[in-house]
């Protein structure tokens, strides 16, 4: 198997999309924190915003790192994709109580990453002998 299967390409594209979206969220949160007026509870709110930005940044880094390793990674990369997919589902499902349905994209993307990463042709791709 010399060419990357379509399932791996799709999972990789989803991971890159989620990573890019999280980078945009980090930038948005950091700008919001930088422009916030500090008052009675200002420092606490800025700290909470920066903590949220850190979690978005860590998820973005993990998603982009796993996507980058898909081309020549081994079994650990496939397992990492499943873990990142689970983290995507968990982190976006928390927002299910919100009135908008934007959280649905994250749950769907995470579930697709998991499903695509556990397919047989994906397993064959990551279990192939390396040079």
N, C-alpha and C positions, 0 to 999 in steps of 0.2 A: 504494500500500500504506500504509494509515493505521493499521492495527492490528498490533501486534507479533506475529510468528508464534509458534506454540507451541514450536518448537525454541529460539527465543531466550529465551522465558520459562523453559523448562526449564533451559537452560544458566545463565541468571541465577540461578535458584533453587539450583542446584548450587554455583555460585560463592559465593553467600551462605552456604550451609550449611557449605562448607569454610572460609570466612572465620570464621564463628562458632565452628566447632570449633577452629580454630587460636587464636582469642582465648582460649578456655577452656584450651587447652594452655599458652599463655603464662602465664595466671594461676596454673595449677597448678604450673608450673616455678618461677615467681617465689616463690610461697609455699614451695615445697620448698627453694629456695635461701636464703630468709630464715630458715627455721627450722633450717637445718643447723648442727650444732655444728662450729666451726672447730677443727681440730686440726693434725696434722702436714701433711696435704694438703688441709685444709679450704678454704683460699682458692682453690686451683687448681680444686677441684671446684665451688665456687660460681661461679667464672669460667666454667667449662665449661657449667654450667647456664644462666647468663645469656646465653652465646653461643648456646646452643640456643634459648632464649626469643626472642632477637633474630631468628633465622632463621624461627621460627614466626610472629613478629609481622610480618616483611616479607612472607611469603606471605599472611598474613591481609589485610594492607593492599592488596596487589596484587589479590587475589581480590575484595575488597569494592569497590575502585576500578573495576575492569573491570565488575563487576555494576552499579554505579551509572551507568556511562557507556553501558550497553546501550540505554537508551531513546532516546538521540539521538546517539550516537557514530557515527563513520564507520568506514572500512575498518581503521584502526589499532586500534579497539576489538576488532574480530573477530580480528585477528592477536594482540592482547594476550590474548584469551580462549584462543587456541590455545597461546600461550606459557605462560600460567598453568596450563592443563591439563597441559602437558608437565612443568612444575615439580611439580605435584601428584603425577603418576605417579612421577617420579624420587625425590622426597622420601619417598614412602611405600613404594616398591618396595625401598628399602634395608632395610626391616624384614621382608622376606620370609622370612628365616632364623629369625625369632622363632616360638615355638611357637603363638602365638595367630594368628587370622586377621583381626585388626582392620585390618591393612594392606590387605586386599582391598577395603575400602570406598574408600580413597583412590585406589587404582589404577583401580577401576571409575568413580569420580566423575571423575577426570581424563580417562579415555578417553571418557566420555560428553560431557564439555565439549568435547573436541576434535571428536568426531563431530558433535555438534549445531552447533558453530561453523563447520563446513565444508560444511554442507548448502546446497543451492541457494537455498532460500527464506531462509535466514539471510544468504547473500551478497547476495541482492536487498534485504533489509531494511537492511543496512549500506551498500550502494552506492546507495541511493535519494537523490534530490536533497534537500538541506536548505534550510530557509527562512531 
